[in-house]
């Protein structure tokens, strides 16, 4: 079947069987390896993407659901000012880059700050509930997201 959708701001099409998984399509057909096919059961979050504005695990998305959708991968998101704000916030907090869960942490932060520019600690922890992360302490994560929110506010209001 042929599926058309928006991928990182570009109109694209892919021919694939309806039961194919989105993570495989992104990696095999588009060469986007930021979404990792680690657990393939939705438990780790390493295959996270932004799907129609929400962070989802692409290993759980059958390709037949992507028609007409908008998908943002870490490769596309990393080209934005929002990404730079999150990276600065994480760096300020001393968050380690392990390359296993970074994509999920960054995209979860983006989705959270897109909904609420000043999230409470409980909201931050809830946004990260589905991500298996062994490299980041809870307090560092909270500090990193709050710092990213601060940088985002400065970017939005021109006081960089």
C-alpha positions in Angstrom: 0.0 0.0 0.0 1.1 3.6 -0.6 1.0 6.0 2.4 1.6 9.8 2.2 2.4 11.9 5.3 4.5 14.8 6.5 7.9 13.7 7.8 10.1 16.4 9.4 8.2 19.1 7.4 8.4 17.4 4.0 5.6 15.7 2.1 6.6 12.1 1.6 5.2 8.8 0.4 6.2 5.2 1.2 5.0 1.9 -0.2 4.8 -0.7 2.5 2.6 -3.5 3.8 -0.1 -2.2 6.1 1.2 -4.2 9.1 4.8 -2.8 8.9 5.9 -0.9 11.9 6.6 2.8 11.7 10.1 2.5 13.4 11.1 0.1 10.6 9.8 2.4 7.9 11.7 5.4 9.3 14.9 3.5 9.5 14.8 1.3 6.4 13.0 3.6 3.9 14.1 7.1 5.1 17.5 6.3 6.8 16.4 8.0 10.1 18.1 6.0 12.8 17.3 8.3 15.8 14.3 6.1 16.5 15.9 2.9 17.7 14.2 -0.5 17.4 15.3 -1.6 20.9 12.6 -3.5 22.7 10.0 -3.6 19.9 7.3 -3.8 22.6 6.8 -0.2 23.6 8.4 -0.5 27.0 11.7 1.4 26.6 10.8 4.6 24.6 14.0 4.5 22.5 11.9 4.6 19.3 10.0 7.8 20.4 8.8 10.3 17.7 6.3 13.1 17.7 3.2 11.9 15.9 0.5 14.5 15.3 1.9 16.5 18.2 2.2 13.7 20.7 5.2 11.6 21.7 4.6 8.0 20.7 6.6 4.9 20.5 7.0 4.2 16.8 7.5 0.5 17.3 3.8 0.3 18.3 2.5 2.3 15.3 1.4 0.2 12.3 2.2 2.0 9.1 -1.5 2.0 8.1 -2.1 4.7 10.7 0.4 7.2 9.3 -1.6 8.3 6.2 -2.1 12.1 6.4 -0.3 12.4 9.6 2.7 14.6 10.7 5.7 12.9 12.1 8.8 14.6 13.6 11.9 12.5 14.4 14.9 13.6 16.4 16.7 14.3 13.1 14.1 16.9 12.1 13.6 18.3 15.5 17.4 18.8 16.0 17.3 21.5 13.4 15.1 23.8 15.5 15.6 26.5 18.0 13.5 24.5 20.4 15.9 21.6 20.3 18.8 24.0 21.1 16.9 25.3 24.1 16.4 21.8 25.4 20.0 20.8 24.7 21.2 23.9 26.6 18.9 23.2 29.5 20.0 19.5 29.7 23.6 20.5 29.5 23.2 23.1 32.3 21.7 20.4 34.5 24.6 18.0 33.7 22.4 15.4 32.0 24.5 12.7 30.4 24.1 11.8 26.8 23.9 8.1 26.6 22.5 7.8 23.1 20.0 5.2 24.3 17.2 7.3 25.8 18.3 10.8 24.7 15.8 11.0 21.8 12.9 10.0 24.1 13.9 12.6 26.8 14.3 15.4 24.3 11.0 14.7 22.4 9.1 14.2 25.7 10.5 17.6 26.9 9.4 19.2 23.6 5.9 17.8 23.8 5.6 18.7 27.5 6.7 22.3 26.9 4.5 22.6 23.9 1.5 21.9 26.2 2.7 23.8 29.3 5.6 26.3 29.2 6.0 26.1 33.0 5.3 22.5 34.1 5.2 21.5 37.7 7.5 18.7 38.9 4.7 16.2 38.9 3.9 17.0 35.3 7.5 16.6 34.3 7.8 13.2 36.0 4.5 12.1 34.4 5.8 13.1 30.9 8.8 10.8 31.4 6.9 7.8 32.9 7.1 5.7 29.8 10.8 6.1 29.2 13.3 3.6 30.6 16.3 5.7 31.6 19.2 4.5 33.7 21.6 7.3 33.0 19.7 10.3 34.5 18.9 11.0 38.1 15.4 12.3 38.8 16.6 15.7 40.2 18.9 16.2 37.2 15.9 15.5 34.8 13.7 18.0 36.7 16.4 20.6 36.6 17.1 20.0 32.9 13.5 20.4 31.9 13.0 23.5 34.0 16.2 25.0 32.6 15.0 24.2 29.1 11.7 25.9 29.9 13.6 28.9 31.0 15.6 29.0 27.8 12.4 28.5 25.7 10.8 31.5 27.5 13.8 33.6 26.7 13.8 32.5 23.0 10.0 33.2 22.7 10.3 36.7 24.3 13.5 37.8 22.6 15.8 38.0 25.6 18.3 35.4 24.7 
